[in-house]
Amino acid sequence: QRVAAVEQAGVEVVVLPGLDGRVDLPRLLGELARREINELHVEAGSRLSGALLHAGLVDELLLYLAPCLVGDAAYGMFDLPPLVSLLDKRKLIVRDLRQIGDDLRLIARLA
């Protein structure tokens, strides 16, 4: 019903289920590339952000950081498997760092 409702509003719906019941992200990005969409900005929660990183589908990160402390009960930025060793960390190459109002904007590429 939801798909039919948005299709009636003129939205194209593409269903790309993965083996785990979630969207097949590599197929989705492949479909967008086939349609000549070569730049995609994703504003997402930790699960989708983590899934995109884990699948190797992220070239660059654009992060806004608020200068405040929220404690360890706050949601993380990326839902990723826990590190077993610091050798498993993902290094970033900082391309730009600037203050925007009270926040910091970081643009980084994965090393």
C-alpha positions as CSV (number, residue, x, y, z in Angstrom):
1,Q,0.0,0.0,0.0
2,R,2.8,2.4,0.9
3,V,4.6,1.7,-2.4
4,A,1.4,2.2,-4.4
5,A,0.8,5.5,-2.6
6,V,4.2,7.0,-3.4
7,E,4.1,5.6,-6.9
8,Q,0.8,7.4,-7.4
9,A,2.5,10.6,-6.3
10,G,5.0,10.2,-9.1
11,V,7.8,8.5,-7.2
12,E,9.7,5.6,-8.8
13,V,10.2,2.7,-6.3
14,V,13.0,0.3,-6.9
15,V,13.1,-2.8,-4.7
16,L,16.6,-4.3,-4.2
17,P,16.4,-6.8,-1.3
18,G,19.6,-8.3,0.0
19,L,20.1,-11.8,1.4
20,D,19.7,-10.4,4.9
21,G,16.3,-8.8,4.2
22,R,17.8,-5.3,4.0
23,V,18.5,-3.2,0.9
24,D,21.4,-4.6,-1.2
25,L,23.6,-1.5,-1.0
26,P,26.1,-2.5,-3.7
27,R,23.3,-3.2,-6.1
28,L,21.6,0.1,-5.2
29,L,24.8,2.1,-5.9
30,G,25.2,0.1,-9.1
31,E,21.7,1.1,-10.2
32,L,22.4,4.7,-9.4
33,A,25.6,4.6,-11.4
34,R,23.7,3.0,-14.3
35,R,21.5,6.0,-14.2
36,E,24.6,8.3,-14.3
37,I,24.3,9.4,-10.7
38,N,27.9,9.6,-9.8
39,E,27.7,11.6,-6.5
40,L,25.5,10.7,-3.6
41,H,25.2,12.4,-0.3
42,V,23.7,10.3,2.4
43,E,22.4,11.7,5.7
44,A,21.7,8.7,7.8
45,G,21.7,7.1,11.2
46,S,24.4,4.9,12.6
47,R,23.1,1.7,11.0
48,L,23.0,2.8,7.4
49,S,26.3,4.8,7.8
50,G,28.0,1.8,9.3
51,A,26.6,-0.5,6.6
52,L,27.9,1.7,3.9
53,L,31.3,1.9,5.5
54,H,31.4,-1.8,6.2
55,A,30.5,-2.6,2.5
56,G,33.3,-0.3,1.3
57,L,30.9,2.1,-0.4
58,V,32.1,5.3,1.1
59,D,34.7,7.5,-0.6
60,E,34.4,10.6,1.5
61,L,32.9,11.7,4.8
62,L,31.4,15.1,5.5
63,L,30.9,15.3,9.3
64,Y,29.6,18.0,11.5
65,L,30.8,17.8,15.0
66,A,29.1,19.8,17.8
67,P,31.5,20.7,20.6
68,C,29.7,19.0,23.5
69,L,30.0,15.9,25.6
70,V,27.1,13.5,25.7
71,G,28.6,10.4,27.4
72,D,28.8,6.8,26.4
73,A,25.0,6.2,26.3
74,A,24.7,8.4,23.2
75,Y,24.3,6.8,19.8
76,G,27.5,6.4,17.9
77,M,28.0,7.9,14.4
78,F,28.6,4.5,12.8
79,D,27.3,1.1,13.8
80,L,30.5,-1.0,13.1
81,P,31.8,-4.2,14.7
82,P,33.9,-3.5,17.8
83,L,37.7,-3.2,17.3
84,V,39.7,-6.2,18.4
85,S,42.9,-4.3,17.9
86,L,43.8,-0.7,17.1
87,L,45.5,-2.2,14.0
88,D,41.9,-2.6,12.6
89,K,41.1,1.1,12.8
90,R,40.1,2.9,9.7
91,K,42.4,5.9,9.0
92,L,41.1,9.1,7.5
93,I,42.9,11.7,5.4
94,V,41.6,15.1,6.4
95,R,40.8,17.2,3.4
96,D,39.2,20.2,5.1
97,L,38.5,21.2,8.7
98,R,36.7,24.5,9.5
99,Q,34.4,26.0,12.1
100,I,30.9,26.7,11.0
101,G,29.1,28.6,13.7
102,D,29.8,26.7,16.9
103,D,30.3,23.4,15.0
104,L,33.2,21.9,13.3
105,R,32.9,20.6,9.7
106,L,35.3,17.8,8.7
107,I,35.8,16.5,5.2
108,A,37.9,13.4,5.1
109,R,38.6,10.5,2.7
110,L,39.2,7.0,3.8
111,A,42.9,6.1,3.6
